[in-house]
């Protein structure tokens, strides 16, 4: 096969190569059973063991308390934009949201279908270039929860620490889950689409506190109640079996790397390398304010759109793919999730330095 390139795509994103190799074998012949993984019944003993192991590994790596359930759902993280308020704001309750990017903005629009939503902070006027400090906003005392997106893939911003507010937190962690330790006990719900830091597209992991399962009124459709899936161990309907299997293999790989604490050190090292290259010259300009910079997605611009297009094209030719920025802000973006290797970051930094010398 051709030499693998470095994939900076924001998602679906690069996966650990050993996981890809293992999945390639199991998709044809799972554990010498004579049939492939994606042919197994989701109610078979073999697949039930896969799902149970995947859940156990997530619980171990994130130190999920016993009074939380881990669900494997479909519909992407975008479905959680309405499932959260639908289940938690029964009868038109109130919640507070922080508007720090495209995905929080979409979540706010969905939440307003079900309750009274207070937007306590927005950085939209500055093209979502930062997240707020705790003293920049207040939470309505009647709020059932405070909703935020922990990392913003498009704009390259991230909460360095989780909001320190005396209210239940709900977080979309799609693009930085398992990249650093998190105190799950402070949250009512954490959810994440798998395709950035956990596995392939197709499954959304939801971590929900037990007492919230009974909040949904009977008028909510069966498939849209968290309790429906919790009661059946995510097997109420046929789940996304292959995606769940891959998440489990990525969790094995993450444990082999030393777990979340060890991965955070690697992630900080990788991000620091790229930000140092950006800050070393006026040729590159980071989009996010420095105290809001993301470890996972680094958005930056060059002096002109023409140079940005040339940078992206020449980088791809050099085996550095997926560096085109989101259409809403243009420029360039390097997504360096857990599975992205340090060697790829080193190659990018070398390319950035060479490109700046040649074109600056």
C-alpha positions, 0 to 999 in steps of 0.5 A, spaced: 500 500 500 502 507 499 505 510 504 500 513 509 500 521 509 499 525 515 491 526 516 489 533 519 482 532 518 477 535 523 473 529 523 472 524 521 479 524 523 485 520 523 485 513 528 491 509 531 494 505 525 494 499 530 486 499 531 485 500 523 489 493 522 485 490 527 479 492 525 481 490 518 482 483 520 476 483 524 471 485 519 473 479 515 473 474 520 472 476 527 476 472 532 476 466 528 468 465 528 468 464 520 464 471 519 466 478 519 464 483 525 459 487 521 455 480 520 454 479 527 448 479 531 448 485 535 444 480 540 450 475 540 454 473 545 460 476 542 458 482 540 454 483 547 461 482 550 464 487 545 459 493 547 460 491 555 468 491 554 467 498 550 463 501 556 467 498 561 474 501 558 470 508 557 468 508 565 475 506 567 479 511 562 474 517 564 473 515 572 466 515 570 462 514 577 457 508 578 451 513 578 452 514 571 450 511 565 454 510 558 450 510 552 451 508 545 446 512 540 445 514 533 444 521 530 450 524 531 452 529 536 447 534 533 441 530 535 443 531 542 442 538 541 435 537 541 435 531 546 438 534 552 433 540 552 427 535 550 429 530 556 431 536 561 426 542 560 420 538 561 414 543 561 418 549 558 424 549 564 430 554 563 437 553 561 443 557 560 447 556 554 454 559 552 455 561 545 462 560 543 461 557 536 457 554 530 455 548 534 453 551 540 449 556 536 445 550 533 444 547 540 441 554 542 436 554 536 434 547 538 433 548 545 429 554 544 424 549 541 423 546 548 424 551 554 426 558 556 434 559 554 438 564 557 445 566 552 449 568 558 455 569 553 457 570 546 463 571 542 460 571 535 461 579 534 469 577 534 468 571 530 468 566 536 475 567 537 475 566 545 471 562 550 469 566 557 472 566 563 468 565 569 467 572 571 464 574 565 457 571 565 452 569 570 448 563 570 440 564 571 438 561 578 432 558 575 437 554 570 436 547 570 443 546 567 449 550 564 450 548 557 457 549 553 462 546 548 468 544 551 472 545 544 470 548 538 473 545 532 472 551 527 475 556 531 480 553 535 478 555 541 477 551 548 475 551 555 482 551 559 478 549 565 471 547 566 466 552 568 466 553 575 459 555 577 454 552 582 449 549 577 449 542 573 453 542 567 452 539 560 457 539 555 458 537 548 465 534 548 465 531 541 472 534 539 476 533 546 473 528 550 479 523 553 484 528 551 485 531 558 482 528 565 475 531 566 471 530 573 465 527 570 461 528 577 460 535 576 456 534 569 449 531 568 450 530 561 457 529 557 456 527 550 461 526 544 460 524 537 466 519 536 469 521 529 474 526 532 477 523 538 474 516 539 473 512 533 469 512 526 463 516 525 456 513 526 456 512 534 455 518 539 457 516 546 452 519 552 454 519 559 448 521 563 447 521 571 442 516 573 437 521 576 436 525 569 433 518 566 426 519 569 426 527 567 423 526 560 415 526 560 411 521 557 409 525 551 417 524 548 417 519 542 420 513 545 427 513 541 428 520 544 428 518 551 435 517 554 431 512 559 429 508 553 436 506 551 439 506 558 434 500 560 436 496 554 443 497 555 443 501 548 440 495 545 433 498 544 434 498 537 440 495 532 446 499 535 452 502 530 456 495 531 462 497 527 463 504 530 462 501 537 467 496 536 472 501 534 471 505 540 473 499 544 479 498 540 481 506 541 480 505 548 484 499 548 490 503 545 489 509 549 490 505 555 496 502 552 499 509 551 498 510 559 491 513 559 488 520 559 493 523 564 499 521 559 495 523 553 494 530 556 502 531 556 502 529 549 497 533 546 500 539 550 506 538 547 504 537 540 499 543 540 505 547 543 510 546 537 505 548 532 503 555 536 510 556 537 511 556 530 505 561 529 508 565 534 515 565 531 513 570 525 508 575 523 507 570 517 502 566 521 496 569 525 492 564 530 485 565 530 484 564 537 486 569 543 492 565 546 488 564 553 483 560 549 487 556 544 485 549 543 490 543 544 485 539 538 484 544 533 489 550 531 486 555 526 490 560 523 491 565 517 497 567 512 498 574 509 493 573 503 488 568 501 492 566 495 498 564 500 493 560 504 491 556 498 498 555 496 500 553 503 494 548 503 496 545 496 503 544 497 502 541 504 498 536 501 503 534 496 508 533 501 503 528 505 500 533 510 493 533 508 486 536 511 489 543 512 484 547 509 480 551 514 473 551 515 469 555 510 466 560 515 473 563 517 477 560 511 485 560 512 488 553 515 486 548 520 491 543 523 487 538 527 491 534 532 487 529 536 489 524 540 491 519 535 495 524 531 502 522 531 508 527 534 512 526 528 506 529 523 506 535 528 514 535 527 513 535 519 508 540 519 512 545 523 518 544 518 513 545 513 511 551 516 518 554 517 520 552 510 514 555 507 514 562 511 522 563 509 520 561 501 514 566 501 515 571 507 
